[in-house]
Amino acid sequence: MGRPDFYDIWPEFEPTYDENEFTITTVQRIGEVLLLNCGSCDGPSDTRHPKCENCVHRRVQYGVEAYQKSTGRSKSGWSTVFLTRVIQYKPAITVTTNEKQ
């Protein structure tokens, strides 16, 4: 957005997450990636914001520890980390049909 101070004006928030709310998967042409769910956090989910950057580093470390525990292989991190907003969808409108079966 061209403004280095853009994330300094983000409303105050504290990172909110569940340590176990991540997954490791393989994406074609990228390889193994870490997906972190930021769905319960009010932050921007962008590592240009200092709080998000610190949160992601902590959560990547949790992922590394879980990876090593489950596979027995060492892991220093991932070259790609996805920050996602996974939420349970609750439609505001219920659609009904009067079709005869």
C-alpha atoms as a printed R data frame, in Angstrom:
    type eleno elety resid chain resno       x       y      z
1   ATOM     1    CA   MET     A     1   0.000   0.000  0.000
2   ATOM     2    CA   GLY     A     2   3.032   2.199 -0.099
3   ATOM     3    CA   ARG     A     3   2.901   3.357  3.530
4   ATOM     4    CA   PRO     A     4   5.543   1.946  5.858
5   ATOM     5    CA   ASP     A     5   3.487   3.068  8.891
6   ATOM     6    CA   PHE     A     6   0.241   1.458  7.691
7   ATOM     7    CA   TYR     A     7   0.254  -1.314 10.295
8   ATOM     8    CA   ASP     A     8   1.141   1.112 13.089
9   ATOM     9    CA   ILE     A     9  -2.408   2.481 12.851
10  ATOM    10    CA   TRP     A    10  -4.107  -0.934 13.138
11  ATOM    11    CA   PRO     A    11  -6.476  -0.979 16.154
12  ATOM    12    CA   GLU     A    12  -4.966  -2.435 19.319
13  ATOM    13    CA   PHE     A    13  -5.257  -6.226 19.539
14  ATOM    14    CA   GLU     A    14  -3.662  -9.170 21.257
15  ATOM    15    CA   PRO     A    15  -2.856 -12.228 19.132
16  ATOM    16    CA   THR     A    16  -5.408 -14.961 19.813
17  ATOM    17    CA   TYR     A    17  -4.903 -18.537 18.655
18  ATOM    18    CA   ASP     A    18  -4.980 -22.173 19.619
19  ATOM    19    CA   GLU     A    19  -1.469 -23.685 19.589
20  ATOM    20    CA   ASN     A    20  -2.839 -26.793 17.872
21  ATOM    21    CA   GLU     A    21  -4.707 -24.923 15.151
22  ATOM    22    CA   PHE     A    22  -2.348 -25.518 12.255
23  ATOM    23    CA   THR     A    23  -1.745 -28.089  9.582
24  ATOM    24    CA   ILE     A    24   1.183 -29.170  7.466
25  ATOM    25    CA   THR     A    25   0.469 -30.062  3.866
26  ATOM    26    CA   THR     A    26   2.122 -30.229  0.469
27  ATOM    27    CA   VAL     A    27   1.229 -27.733 -2.245
28  ATOM    28    CA   GLN     A    28   2.155 -28.510 -5.840
29  ATOM    29    CA   ARG     A    29   5.222 -26.551 -7.008
30  ATOM    30    CA   ILE     A    30   5.753 -25.096 -3.530
31  ATOM    31    CA   GLY     A    31   6.348 -28.201 -1.464
32  ATOM    32    CA   GLU     A    32   5.610 -28.646  2.205
33  ATOM    33    CA   VAL     A    33   3.859 -25.643  3.780
34  ATOM    34    CA   LEU     A    34   2.521 -24.698  7.192
35  ATOM    35    CA   LEU     A    35  -1.047 -23.355  7.427
36  ATOM    36    CA   LEU     A    36  -1.863 -21.281 10.508
37  ATOM    37    CA   ASN     A    37  -5.469 -20.397 11.322
38  ATOM    38    CA   CYS     A    38  -5.845 -16.763 12.414
39  ATOM    39    CA   GLY     A    39  -9.652 -16.974 12.419
40  ATOM    40    CA   SER     A    40 -10.143 -16.033 16.070
41  ATOM    41    CA   CYS     A    41  -7.697 -13.094 16.054
42  ATOM    42    CA   ASP     A    42  -8.603  -9.442 15.426
43  ATOM    43    CA   GLY     A    43  -5.190  -8.648 13.980
44  ATOM    44    CA   PRO     A    44  -4.409  -8.115 10.287
45  ATOM    45    CA   SER     A    45  -2.877 -11.598  9.755
46  ATOM    46    CA   ASP     A    46   0.059  -9.934  8.058
47  ATOM    47    CA   THR     A    47   3.665 -10.311  9.188
48  ATOM    48    CA   ARG     A    48   4.345  -6.668  8.335
49  ATOM    49    CA   HIS     A    49   2.600  -5.945 11.640
50  ATOM    50    CA   PRO     A    50   5.101  -6.575 14.472
51  ATOM    51    CA   LYS     A    51   2.606  -8.462 16.672
52  ATOM    52    CA   CYS     A    52   1.682 -10.762 13.784
53  ATOM    53    CA   GLU     A    53   5.336 -11.351 12.961
54  ATOM    54    CA   ASN     A    54   6.088 -12.367 16.564
55  ATOM    55    CA   CYS     A    55   2.972 -14.551 16.714
56  ATOM    56    CA   VAL     A    56   3.874 -16.343 13.471
57  ATOM    57    CA   HIS     A    57   7.419 -17.016 14.702
58  ATOM    58    CA   ARG     A    58   6.037 -18.541 17.921
59  ATOM    59    CA   ARG     A    59   3.496 -20.640 16.046
60  ATOM    60    CA   VAL     A    60   6.053 -21.843 13.502
61  ATOM    61    CA   GLN     A    61   8.130 -23.054 16.444
62  ATOM    62    CA   TYR     A    62   5.087 -25.000 17.741
63  ATOM    63    CA   GLY     A    63   4.733 -26.494 14.264
64  ATOM    64    CA   VAL     A    64   8.415 -27.457 14.154
65  ATOM    65    CA   GLU     A    65   8.129 -29.175 17.532
66  ATOM    66    CA   ALA     A    66   4.964 -31.041 16.495
67  ATOM    67    CA   TYR     A    67   6.575 -32.058 13.190
68  ATOM    68    CA   GLN     A    68   9.661 -33.416 14.928
69  ATOM    69    CA   LYS     A    69   7.567 -35.243 17.514
70  ATOM    70    CA   SER     A    70   5.295 -36.894 14.937
71  ATOM    71    CA   THR     A    71   7.900 -37.732 12.267
72  ATOM    72    CA   GLY     A    72  11.102 -38.123 14.257
73  ATOM    73    CA   ARG     A    73  12.842 -35.867 11.709
74  ATOM    74    CA   SER     A    74  14.368 -32.489 12.413
75  ATOM    75    CA   LYS     A    75  12.831 -29.421 10.819
76  ATOM    76    CA   SER     A    76  14.055 -25.830 10.952
77  ATOM    77    CA   GLY     A    77  10.891 -24.302  9.499
78  ATOM    78    CA   TRP     A    78   9.026 -23.832  6.230
79  ATOM    79    CA   SER     A    79   9.833 -21.634  3.269
80  ATOM    80    CA   THR     A    80   6.108 -20.871  2.934
81  ATOM    81    CA   VAL     A    81   3.606 -20.230  5.719
82  ATOM    82    CA   PHE     A    82  -0.063 -19.554  4.944
83  ATOM    83    CA   LEU     A    83  -1.990 -17.312  7.334
84  ATOM    84    CA   THR     A    84  -5.656 -18.183  6.963
85  ATOM    85    CA   ARG     A    85  -9.009 -17.168  8.419
86  ATOM    86    CA   VAL     A    86 -10.923 -20.410  8.760
87  ATOM    87    CA   ILE     A    87 -14.347 -19.794 10.240
88  ATOM    88    CA   GLN     A    88 -17.523 -21.800 10.560
89  ATOM    89    CA   TYR     A    89 -19.908 -20.456  7.950
90  ATOM    90    CA   LYS     A    90 -23.373 -19.660  9.246
91  ATOM    91    CA   PRO     A    91 -25.585 -18.335  6.469
92  ATOM    92    CA   ALA     A    92 -27.692 -15.357  7.486
93  ATOM    93    CA   ILE     A    93 -30.547 -16.441  5.240
94  ATOM    94    CA   THR     A    94 -32.058 -19.908  5.099
95  ATOM    95    CA   VAL     A    95 -33.015 -20.901  1.580
96  ATOM    96    CA   THR     A    96 -36.010 -23.188  1.254
97  ATOM    97    CA   THR     A    97 -37.652 -24.598 -1.811
98  ATOM    98    CA   ASN     A    98 -41.206 -25.713 -2.354
99  ATOM    99    CA   GLU     A    99 -40.329 -28.336 -4.915
100 ATOM   100    CA   LYS     A   100 -42.404 -31.502 -4.862
101 ATOM   101    CA   GLN     A   101 -40.359 -34.638 -4.592
